Amino acid sequence: MSERAQEPLEDDFHEPDQESLLEFMYLCPHGMAQFDRDGTISMVNPAFSCLTMPLATPECPLDNLVQLLEPFLPDLRTLLAKPIVRGTVCDGVRVHLGAVALGQDPAVLALTVVRMDANRHLAVLSDISTQVAQERRVKENEAWFTALLQGADDYAILGLTLSGQICDWNLSGTRLFGIDTAEALTRHSSSIVASAGSSEAEFNQRLVIADRDGWHLDEGWRVRADGSRFWATCMVSPLDVDNIDPPLMRYLMVVRDITQRRHSAEELRRALTTDFLTGVLNRRSFFDLAEQELLRHARAGTECCIAMVDVDHFKMVNDTHGHVIGDGALRAVAQVLQMEARDTDLVGRLGGEEFAVLMAGVTFDQAEHIIERSRVGVASLQMMHEGTPVGLTISAGVSDGGNADLKQMLGNADTALYDAKRAGRNKVFSLAGRSGLLARRTLSQLSTAGNDPRIEVVDAIVPLPPFRPTSLPYLSAPLTNIAALKPDVDLFQFSMAFQPIVDLADNHIYAYEALVRGPEGERASHVLSQVTHDNLYVFDQACRTKAIEMAARLKLDRRLNINLLPNAIYDPISCMRETLNVAARTGFQCSQLTFELIETETVIDTAHLLNVMGEYRRLGFKMALDDFGTGYSGLSRLADLRPDIIKLDQAVVKDCDHNQARLAIIAGLIAMCAKIGTEVILEGVERIGEVEALRSVGGRFMQGFYFARPMFEGLCGDSAIFPPRP
């Protein structure tokens, strides 16, 4: 320190002022120093000494500020040369000193210099290292966040207004949902990110919960713009309304695609709980879940029934045809049991050829008929091995709960099972836990009942709905021995509406699609509420009957398109016998019929379905794949089935005049289908722009509101769509 540093600040300072200044400098947490124009320091406080001490070297002592900071702030000399009499020379200039120690954040000082007169200057020095480090991390986080927004394939981060309207959308949302920013900003968040089947009101309730709890998280299926589904989490959290951009944003939403993680968890769960061969519950899982179900229904006071099922003469099947065929037989039986059971029922393999089915919340009679349908289904399967039929039947025993536990229920069901075996097999016997009454439930007369007082022969059996086939590894012949059942049309209260399909090649109506409506024209949902798991396939046949009868009454002279559940057509002739009878009775030509395989079911046995489609074409029908481009209707299915027609879904057609990618896809499909001899009907056409764009790429057959809405119990004529020119 020079001798001048020991001198008073100024000779003309009054002593009290000088003492006050010295006290202030001493206590101030920031470094302060007085220096002259060439940088020579005349006075410093302790904080200044602490901040500058690490900078001092033998060549650069602490008595000159300009020399001390020159390695880090070479412009200081230039700043001091500014031609100002008094005032601020520099304010908060950052002096980057570098890292003081390995692993530490770099040290940064902020320097402010004030000129008090021509020669005197006051320097204020502050340590802002922590602040600068925080700023750097914020910038790094912002860069990471931006990269996440712009580059993540499985995340979408968006902003919502107070009402749930989307007000901030980015590339991550476009990648995940397939919706561009312009469209997204016009929609409510519930129409994009709500779980499938969730309403806007239900979705808005999540915002209320987020306000109350600080966040809301749910998982569920989400739907992309192309109709494909993915399993995702959706987290919503409210934002600080005083510090947000854009100003209307009130919630931040993060949607993450976790489909793969869910699949992995599901695969692990399946491996631990299911039987490797048949895919039903393994023994341990069945007993664990059955105990829980019995306790739950005991508390609720509802009934439970259980069935023991055994494959008849299974050892003979193994010995005669080998264990490979035996394994196929067990898989076939398991799949039939699963198909006939309800979604809430438990089906398990207890060991060998023995299965069990727990049916909760059903009456004794309902349980008997579930198992009886399974018996009929298994008996109807005809497996072939090296040209030799493999006969397959099951015997079963059904027991109700009463006051029994699981062990006693299984014991009663086992007793009924062995009585069924002793009675000749291929039968279902029931043992009521309350009364000990053994009741027969078969479709044929039991000849061995004799005078056994426990046996009550039940002759009036409720007709069973058609059996639904399963995918059998060794099925090489059509399913046979299933009596055709005449559908009870009056069981369902419904009617039909007809929507035209137009041919723009010569401007006429090419066909009409029959669509289910309520008896007074209500939407299809009014009718579908009457349909249950047990009558679904009877309803499918009833729809065909009603559509043909009404089309004949309306004197329809074009093609008639009727929806068809693919797994309902277990046998080409038996399943369609009533349809053929109706067509013959009403005079409606089979060559006018097109059956549209709907996309809501996956095809269980493609080889069998190909056989069915061949039979239908032989009868004069055409076959179409409905809703192509969504659900299960994809290119592999098109290649396998080679239908006469595909109906391209509205999800693909919509706004094709504004979306060149969609239009290019449609053009490719039309060209591809032309090469394989398949017609393309474009569904859901609603605007003239779409019509013109589709025609430009070869679109010929179209259907949608632009041309005509479905007409209840009536037909829209050519002139209504294509008025004659004057």
N, C-alpha and C positions, 0 to 999 in steps of 0.2 A: 504494500500500500504506500503511495507517495505521501510526502509531507503535507501536500494540499488536502489529502483525505482527512487529516487530523484537524484541519482548520474549521472555524465556524462556517455554517452554511452561507451567511451573508453578514457583514459588519453592521448593516443598518437594521437587522432584525431586532425587534424588541425581545427581550429575554423571555417573557411569558409565551410569545408566539413560537420562539425557537424551541422551547421546552415541549410545547404541544405538538409541534411537528415531529420532533424526535420520538416522542411517546407513540404517536400514530405509526411512524415508520417501524418502530420496534415491534409493535403488536400486530401489524398488518400481516395476514397469511400469505400475501403475494410478495414476491421480491421487488424491492424498490431501490433505485440508485439515482444519484445526481451526477451528471457528467457534462463536460464542455464539448465544443464543436468537434475537436479532434478525437474524442472518445475517452479522455482521461477522467477517471472516476474520482469524485470528491467526497461522496458519502454513500453508504449502503446500509441496508438493514439485514438482520440475521437470515431472513428467508432468502434474500438474494444471494448471500454467500453460500447457503446450502445448495441452491440450484446451479450455481456456476462453478462450485469447487471441483466437480468431476471434469470440467473443461480446461482447467488450468494446466499449463505445461511450463517447463523452464523457458521455452522460447516465447510463451504467451502467458504472462502473469495476469493476476486478477485486477490490475490497475487501469486497464484500458478496455472499454466495452466493445469498441469496433474491432480491435484485434482479437479479442476473446471469441467473438461470434463470427468472425470473417470466414472460417472454414465451413460454417453451416449457413451463414446468411451474408454472402458476398455483396449483396445489394444495399447493405445498411449504410455504407459510406455514401452511396448515391442518394439514398433517401434523406440523409442529413444535409445534403447539399441543396435541398429544395429552397427556393428564395421566399421563405415566409418569415415574418417577424416573430410571431408567436402562434401557437395552436398545435393541432395534431399533425405529427410527421408521419406516423404509421399506426394502425390500430389492429391488434390481434394477428400480426404477421406470424405465421407458424415457422418455428425453427426446429427442423428434424435432426435430432442428434444421433439417431441409430440405436441399436439394441445395446443396453448397458450390460446385460449378461445374457448368456446363451439360454434360449427358451423363453425369455421375457419379451413382452411387446416393446417395440421401439419407443424411445423417449422423445416426446415432442413438447416444446415450450411455445407459449404465445407471448409475443413482444409488442408492447405499446409504448410509443415515444411521444412526449409532449414537449414542445419548445416553449420555455418560459420567457426568454429574451434572446438577444442575438447570440449569446454564448452558452447560456445555461439550458440543460435538457433534463427532463425527468423520465426515467425508464421504469416500466412496470413489467415484470416477468412472472408468468404463471405456468405451472405444470399441467398440461392438458393431455397427457399420455393416455389416461384412462378414457377420456372422452373420445379421442381419436380412434382408439381401439374399438370402442363401442360402435362408432360410426362405420368403421370398416366392416365389422361383423354384420351390422344392419344391411350394408350394401351387399355383402356376400349372401345374406339370407334372401334379400330381394332378388339377386341374380339366380339363386337356387329356386326360389318360388316361381320366377318367370320361366325358368327352364322346365319346371314341373308343369306349369300351365300349358306351355307350348309343346312339350315333348312327351308327356306321359300318355301311354296308350290305355292304361287301365284306371285312370282317374279323370273326373270332371269336376271342376271347381267353378261355381257360379254364384251370382248375387241375386237376391230376391228383394222385392219391395215389401212393405208392410202387409199387403194383401196376398203375397205369394207370387206376384207377377215376376217374370224373369227380367232383370234390368242389366245384367252383366253376363256375357257369354264369351267363350274364347275357343281356341283351336282344340283344347282338350275335350270340351263338350262336343264339338263337331266330330272328333275322332271316335268318341265313345258311343254317341247316339246317332251319328249320321245326319245331323240337322245343322244347317248353316246358321250363321249369326242372325241374319235378317229375319228368318222364320222364327228362331227361338225367342227373339225379343218381342214377338207379337203374342206369345203364348203364356198361359199360366203354368207354373212349375208342375202342377199335378198332372197335366196332360203329357208330360215328358218323363218325369222321374218317379211318379207315384208307382207303388207296387201294382202289378197286374190285378185289375178288378177293384181297385181302390177309387173312391169318389173324391171330388174336389173338397167336399166338406170334411171327409175323413182325413184328407191330407192337410187341410188347414188346421185341424186339431193338433197336428204335430208341431205347428208353429206356436200354438198356445202353450204346449208342454215345454218347448224350447225356451219361451219367455219365462216360464215358471221355474224350470230346473236349470237353466243355463245352456242346455243342449238336448237334442233328441236323436236317437240312433235306432234304425230298424234295418232288417234284411228282407229281401224278397226278389221276385222276378221283375225285371225291367224289360221294356220292349224298345228295340231300335227302330229307326225309320223304315228299314227294310223288312220289318216284321219279326226278325230273329230275337230270341230272348237271351238274357244273361242274368246271373244271380249276383246281386250287388248289395253293398251296405250304403246307406244314405244318412249322413250326419248333418244336422242343421243346428246352427248356433246364432244367437242374436249378436249384433254388432253394437259398438259404442256409437250412439247416434251423433255425438259431437265431433267425431273424428273419422269420417268415412268418405269414400269417393267411389262411385258417384254419390251425390247427396241423397238420392232416393233409396239407396241400398240399406236394408234393415237386417237382413240375414245373410250369412254365408253358408253355402251348402257344398258338401264334398260327397261325390258319388264314386264308389270304387267297385270295379268288376272283380269279384272273388269267385267266379265260376270254377276256376281250376282248383282253388283251395277247397271249395265245397265238394267238388268231385273227389278230391283226395281223401277228405274226411269221410265222405260217404263210402268210398271203397274200403277204407279201414274198418268202418262200422260193419259193412257187409261181410268182410272177411271174418270178423270176430263173432258175428251173430247168425250167419246163415250156413246152411248145409252146402258143402262144396259141390256136390253132385247135382242136387235138384234146385238149389236157389231159394228154398223155403227156410224158415227158421230152423236152427239146429236144436237139439234136445234141451241144452241148458237154457238157451234164450227163450224157447217156448215155455218152459216151466216158470222162469223168472217173470216173463210178461203176463202169463196166465194168472199167476198168483196176484199180481198187481191189479189186473182187470177184475178178478173176482172180488177183491177188497173194495175197489171203487164202486162196483155195481151193488155190492152188499150195502154200502153206505147210502147209495141212491135208491135202494129198494127195487131195482130192476132185475129182470131175469137174465140168466146166462145158461147156455147149453154147450155141451161138448160132444164131439164125435171121434170115435176111433175107427180108422180106415185101414184095411189090409188088402194087398194085391193078391188075388186068387191064384193059386197054383204057381207062385212066382219061381219056386225051385225048378219046376218043370220048364218054365221059360228059359231059365239060365242053362239048364242041362241040355235042352234041345237046340237052342239057338246061340248060346254063348253069352258071356258076361257083357259084351259090348251092347248086344240087343237088350239084355236085361237092364243095363244102365239107362238105355234110351226109354225103356218102358217106365222106369221109375221117374224119369224126368217128365214123361208124358202125363203120368198120373198127378204129379205135383202141380203141373201147369193147369190141368183141368180143375183141380181143387182150388187153385188161386183164382182162376177165371170165374168160377161159380160163387166163390166166397165174396163177401162185401169188402170194401176197403178197410173197414174197422175190424174185421175178423182176423184171427191168428191162425196161420197154417204152419205146422212144423213136422219135421221128420224125426220120429222117436228112435228109429234104428231099423236097419234092414229094409223090409217092404212095408213097414208100419208107419202110418201118419196120424196126426191128430189135428182137429179143427176146433178152436174155441170161438163160439158165436155169442157175443155179448149184446144185451138189449134186444133180444128176439124172443118170441113165444116158442113154445115147444113145437108147434105145428110148422112155424116158419123155419126153424132149424132143420126139421126133418126134410122139408122140401128143398132146402139148400143142398143137403147131402144127396137127396134123391136125384137132383139135377146132375150132380157130379157123377153119380153111378151111371146115369143114362149117357152122359158125355163119354166116359171111359169105355163103356160097352159099344159106343158108336164108332170108336176109333178102329181102323183096320190097318195094322202095320204089316209090312211085307218084308221078308228076309229070304233072299235068293229064290224068289218066286213062291215062297210058302207063306200063307197068312199066319200072323202072330196074334192069336186071340188074347184079348186082355179085358178082364173084369175086376171089379172090386166088391168087397163086402164091407158093411159099415154098421156100427152101433152108435146110437144117439142117446144121451142122457141129459135130463135137465138138472138144475142145481139143487132145488129144494133148500134144505139147510146144510147140504153137504159141502165138504171142502174139496179141493182139487183132487186129492188122492181118491176120495170116495166117488166123485163124479167119473173119474177115469175108470175106476173099478166097475161102476154100473155100465158105462159105455162098453167096456171090454166084455162084460157078460152078454150084452145085447149083440156084440160083434160075433162072438162064438156061437150064439144061437142062430145067427144069420148064416154062418158057415155050415152048421149042422143041417140047416134047412135047405141046403143045396147051393149056397154061394150066389154071388151077383144079386144080393138083396140088401136092404137097409132095415134093421130092426131098431126099435126104440124101447128104452126102459125108463119109466118115469120114477124119479127118485122119491117122490112123495108116496106113490101108491104101489110101486113094485109091479105095475102093469106093463107087460111086454106087448108092443103093438107093431104090426107089420106095415111097412110102407114100400110096396113094390108095385110095378105096373102089371104084373101077371098074378093069376090066382096061385096062392100058396097051397100046394097039394099035400104038404106034410104037417099041416097044422094039427090035425088029429083032434084029440080032446084035451090038449094041454090047457088048463084053466087060466094060465097066465097070458095066453095069446088071444088078442082081439083082432080079427081079420077086418081090415079096412078096405072096402071095395071102391068107394067113391074118392078117387084121387083127382085133385085139381090139375087140369091140363098144364103142362110145363112149357115155358117159353123155349124157343130154339136154343140148342147148345151152341156156344161160341168156341170155335176151334182154337188150338194152340199150335205153337211152332214145334213140330215133331222132327227130331233129327233123322228118323228113318222112315218118314211117311212117303210112300211112293205110289199111292193110289188115292183117289178122291174119298172123302169121308162118306160112308154109306150107312144104311139101316136107320136113318132118321126119318120118321114119319113127318110129312109136311103138315104144318099146323095152319089152319085158316085164321088169319088175324081178325080179331074182333074190332072192326072199325068203330062201332058205336061205343067202345070202351073209352075212346078219346073224343072230346068235343073240339073239333077243329074243321077248318075248311082250307081252301087254296086260293092263292093269287097267282097271276101269270105275268111274267115280265118278258118282253120281246128281246130277241137277239137279232140284230140287223146284219144284212149283207150289203156293204157299200159298193160292191162291184156292179150291181144293177139296181140298187136302192129298193130292196124289199125285205120283209121279215123272213129270216131264215128259220128261226125256231122260237119256242117259248120255254122258259124255265118255270117249273112249278115250285112255289114257295109256300111254306106252311103259314097259315094265319088262324086267328081265333074265329069262333063261329060268327061273330059280328064284325070281322075284319081286324081284330086286335093283332098286335105284333106277335111274332113267333114265340117270344118269351112267355106270353099268356098260355100257350099250349104246352111248351116244354116244361112248365112247372108241374104238369100232370105226369111227366115221364120219370120213371125211377130206374134203378139198376136192373130190376127184375123184368120190367116191361119195355126196355129200350129197343130191343130187336123186334118185338111184336109191333111196336109203334113204327119202326122202319118199314115193315111190310104194309102196315095200314096206310102209311103215306103214299106208297106206290099205288095201292088199290084206289084210294081217293082221287089221286091225280089223274089216273087213266079214266075213271068213271066220269069225272068232271070234264076232262078234255073231250071225251066222246060226246057228252051232252052239249058242249059248246061248239061241236062240229069243227074241232081244230084240224086243219089240213096241212100243218107244217110239222116239223120235228118237235117232239116233247122231251125236254131234259128233266130228269128226276134225280134227286140226290140219293146216294146209296152209301151205307156204312160198309166199308170193305170187309170187316170181319163178320158181317152178318151173312155173307154168301158162302156158307160152309159147304154147300152142295149145289151145283149149278141147276139141277133139275128140281130137287126137292124144295129149295129155297124160292125158286121162281114159279113153281107150279100155280100158285094162286094168282100171280101176276099174269101168267099166260092165260089162265081161265078167265080173268077179268077182261083181258084184251079180246079174247074170242067172243065172250058174251056181249061186249059192247061194240064189236066190229072195228076196234082200233087196231091198225096195222102195227105189228111188232117192228117193222122196218122204219117206223117213225120214232122209235124210242131211243134215247141216249141216256145212259146211266152215268152220273157224275160221282166218282169216288171222292168223298169229302176228305179234307185234310186233318180233321180233328183226331183221327185214330192212326196210329202207326200200323203198317201192314205186318201182320204176325208171320205169315208164311207166304213169301213172294212166289215160290214155285207153284203153290196151290192156287194163288190168285191168278197167275198166268194161265193155268188150266181152266179156271172159271171164266176168264175173259175170252178164251178161245171158244168155250161152249156158248157164251152169250153172243159172240159174233156169228156163230153157226146158226143161232136162232134168229138172226137178223138185227140184233141190237148194235148200237155203237157205244164205245166206252170212252169216257173223258176223265181227265184229272182236274179236279176243281181247285181253285185257290192256288194255282201254281206259283211258286216263288216264296211261299210262306209255309209254316207248319212242316208237314212231312213230305210235301210235294217238292222234290228237288230233281236235279239232273240225273242222279243215279236211279231214281224211281222212273224217270222218263225213259232212260236207256233200258231198264229192266222190263218195263211193262209195254212200251211202244203203243200208247193209246191212240185212238183215232183223232182225239181232240185234246188240247190242253186249254184251260181257262186261266189266263194270266191275271193274277190278283190285282185289285185296285192299289195295294201298297206299292206295287211296281209301276203301275200306269200313272198314278196321280202326279200332276204337274210335270209330265214329261216334256211339255212344250217349253218349260223353263229350266229343264235339267238335261243337259246334253248327255251326261253319263247314263241316266235312265233310258233315254231314247236310243243310245247306242246299244245298250243291253237288249232292249226290246227288238231292235233291228236284227241283232245277232240271233236271238231266239227264233224270230220269224223265218230267217234264212235257214237256220239249222233244222227247224221242223219241216220246212218245205222239202229238204233233202231226204227226210225219213218218212214222208207222207203223212204228217200229222198237221191237222188244222189248228190255228190259234185263234181263240176268242178273247178279246181284250175287255176285261170287266171294269166296272166302276168309272166309266167315261162320263164326265159331268160338264165339260166345257168345250166350246167350239175349237179353242186353241189346241186342246188335247186331240180332238178328232182330226184336225188338219195335220198335226205333227205325226200321229199314228199312221195316217194315210200316206204320208211322205216316205215312210220306211216299209211300206207294203202291208200295213194293217187293213184287213178286209172285214172281219166279223167283229162286231162290237156290241156291248151291252152296258146300260147305265142310265142314270137319270136324265142325261142330255136328250136321249131319244124318247124314253117313256118310263114312268114309275110302274111298279107292279099294279095290275088291275085286279081288284078283289072279285073273284068268281066271274071274270070276264076276260075278253081278249081285245087288245088294241090292234086295230087294222092297219094295213099298209098306208092308207090315205092319211091317217092321223100323224104319221111320222114323215112320210114323203108325199105331201099334197101335190095333186096333179098340176102341171104347169098350164096357165091359161092359153 
